[in-house]
């Protein structure tokens, strides 16, 4: 039996690397005390998120960030617990950094780093995330307790091809970190107005915003359609657009934290658990580009599509 206990952690991510580090270490210890095998944190959890927590990387203290990563590694080794934590990753010669997740094992080694591949922004890199970050070029796959894991970051929920890619790699558990916070009351109202106030009653979400409605729905869909367990931490800095939560591989939410409040949610992944999966018999065919179930027929009344 392959079982992993995942702590989905949220706190108010900020531009203060030291404050972020204290939250990460405190919540990692809480996660361990509650029996977790891995603590999972939001996008930019250590460094802060450029464009939201701070304007740009101009004058950024990279030495302080390196020290913070080393501290997380040390504590992961002391606790004998994995940590998946968001951070900017510096590149060379003035190249924009990656928006990354460090995968740190239970002896404190960085065993992989996932770099966000789909950064938002215009093609020229002048707006959105591309104004501050360089996109990555790889998936990341590793194992914890025999469970095959992968990583994604925030906006990538809009690309279901990425979940399917991980499914082809045999991934069972996705660590999908988010950062959608620091919204003002005015921003929330403006987003809601763009959606249309008359639609609020038929669009459930923690906030009446596009990501507050569509992102949790996308995680439910990804879990159910690709049969993936998904940990979804977000920053809790007010106003956070939704609270962190965890999705079972049948699309059922196992738990959810409180919006705008720090917290640790521990969920058990048991890949041998019998869950509803109506697409199991044909998913491999769909992944291989065979888009039908059963056996095709050869019949003129099938091939003639213009006559009754």
N, C-alpha and C positions, 0 to 999 in steps of 0.2 A: 504494500500500500504506500503510495506517494502522498505525503501530507506536508503542507507548509502553513505556518501561522504568520499572517501578514499584518503588520501594524501600519495603517494608513494614517499619516500624521499631518496635522495642519496647525499653522501658527501665522501671525501677521508678518509676513516677509517684508523686509525693509531694505534701505540702502546701507544700514549699519551691519557690516559683516560680523562684528563681535556679538551683537545682539542676536543675529540669526544663528550663529554658532551655539550660543547658550541655549536657545530653544531646541536646536537639533540634538545636542548632547542630553539635555533634560528629557526630551521625549523619547530618545533612543533608550535611555535607562528605564523610563516608564514602560516602554514596549517590552523590554526584556523581562521586567518584573511581572508583566502580564502574560508571559509565555510565548512571545513572538519570536520567530526565527529570522525575521527581516523587518527593518523599519524603512518606510517609503515616504519621501518628502516631495514637496511641490517643485515646480519649475523655478529655477533661480533661487532655491531655498537658502543657499549659502551666500551667494554673491549679490542677491537682489536681482530684479528684472529690469533691464535697461528699457527706457521708454515709459515705465510705469513707476517703479520705485525711485528711479533717478533718470536724468535726461539722456546721458550718453556715458561712454567709457573714458572720456577725456579726464585725465588726472586720477583715474581709478587706482586704488591701492592693491596691486596684484600680489605683493608680498604678504599682506594681511590675509588675502584669500588663500594663498598657498599654505600659510600657517593653519588656517581653519580646516582645510582639507586634511592636513597631516593630523590634526587633533581628532577629526572624525575617524580617520583610519586607526589611530591609537585606541580610541574608545571602542570601536567595533571589535578590535582584537581582544581587548580586555573583557568585553561582554560576551565574546564568542557569538556574535550576531552579525548578519549581513545588513548593510545599509545601502539604499539606493537614493541618492541625493542630488538635487538640481543645483547647477552652478554654471557660470560662464567659464569657458576654457580658453586661455590665452594662446594666440598663434604668433608667428614671427613677423618681424619687420613691418609693424604697423597694420598687419592684416586684421580685419575685424574678427573677434573671437567667435568660437562656437557657443551655441546654447545647448548645454549638455546635461546628461545624467551620469554621475560616477557610480559604477557598480563596485562596491567594496565588500569583500568576502569576510567570513567570520574569523580570519586571522589578520585582518587589517590590510589586505592587499587590494589594489585597484585591478580587478580582473578584466574590466572592459569599460568603455566609455561610449555612451550613445550620444550622437550629435544630431540635433533637430534638423531634419532634411527639408521639410516644407515650412520655411519662415514666411510670415505674411509680409506684404509690401508690393511695391511696383517693380517691374522688370529691371529698372535701372538701379534699384537698391537705394532709392532716396527717401523712401517712406516706410512706415511700419517696422517690423523686426529687421528687415534687410538693411535698414539704415544703421543698425548697430551690430548685427550678427552675420557671420558667414554660414551658409547651409552645409550640412554634413552629407555624406555619401554612402552610408552603410546601415544595415540593420545590426542589432546586437542580440546575441542568443547565448544564454548560459543556463546552468542548472543549480537549483537549491533543493536538497533532499530528494533528488531524482525527478523533480518537477522542472520541465523545460520552460524557460522564461524569456521574455523579450521586453523592449522598452519603446515608448513613444512619448511625444511631448505636445501638449495643448492643442493648437490649431490643426494638428495632424489628424484629429478625430474626423475632419472633413474629407479624409482620403481613405475610404474603406479598402482600397487596394493594399494598404499597409497592413491591415489586419489579416487579409488573405495571404499576403507574403509571409507573415509570421506563421500562419497556419500551415503553409507549405513546408516550413522549417520544423514543424512538429511542436510549435510553442503551445503551451497550455495556459500560462499565466502572463498577463501583460501588465507592466508597471507603466501607467500612463499619467504623467505629471502635468499639472495645470497651474496657471497663474492668471486669474481673472478677478482682480480686486482693485481697491483704491478708487472705486467709482463714487462720484458725488451724487447727492440727491438730484441735482440738476441733470447729470448725465443719465441716471436711471430714468428720469421722466422723459428726457429727449428720446432715448431708445424706445421706450414704451409708446411714445407718440408716433414714431416711425412705423412700428408694427401695426398700430391702430387700436385705440382703447376698446372698441367694440369687440375685439378678438380676445381680450384678456380672459374672459370666462371659459373659453374653449381651448386655451393653451396653458397647460399646467407647467409651472416652473418655480424655483425658489425665488427668482426675481422675474419681472416681466421684461426680459431682455432676450435678444436673439440667442446668445450662448446659454443663458439661464434656462431657456426652453429646449434648445436643440441639442446641447452637449450631453446632458443626462440621457436624453432619448437615443442619441447616437451610441452611447455606451451600452445601453440596454439592447439595442439592435445588434451591435458587434458581438456582445456576449452570446445572444441567442442564435445569430446566423452563422457565426464561426465557431461556436462552442468554446469560448474563451472566458476564463476568470480575469477580472480587470480591477486593479486598485487605482483609485482616482483621487489623489490628494490635490487640494487647491490652497492658495493663500487665504487666510482668514482676515486679512486687513480690511476693515470696513471702507466702503461697502463691498463685501465679497459677493460675486454674482451667484454662487451656489456653494453649499458645504461639501466637504469631502465625503466620498461614499465608496462602497465596494459592490461589484456586480458578480454574481455567480454565473457559471457557464451556460445556464439555461435562460439568462436574461433577467433573473430575479435579483433585486437589490437586497443584500444581506444586512446592511447597516448604513447609517448616515449620521454624521456629526452635526452640530449646531452651527448655523451660519454666523460669521463674524466672531466666533469664539475659538480659542486654541483647544485642541483635543487630539486624542489617539483612539482610533477604531481598530480593534483586533478581529480579524476574520480568519476562518480555517478553510484552506483549500485542500480538498480531498479528491484527487483526480479519479479515484475508483468509485466515488459516490454515483449512484444511479440517478441521473437527471434526465428530464424530458429533452429529447433532441430529435424532432421529426425529420430533420434533414440528414441524419447520420449516414443513411444508406447510400446517398448520392452526392455527398459533399466532395469527395475525392474526384468524382467525375467532373463536377463543376469547376474545381480547381484546375483540372487538366484541359478545360475548354470543351467538354462534352456537355451540352446544355439540354439534356433531357434525361428522364428516368425511364426504366423499363427497356423494351425492345421496339425499335422503329418498325413500322409496317410498310409494305410496298402495295399500294392500292391507288388506282386512278382517282377514286373519290377523295383520297387524301391529298393527292398532288394538285388536283384542280380546285383552286381556292376562289373561283369567281362564280361558281354555279351552286345552287342549293341541292 
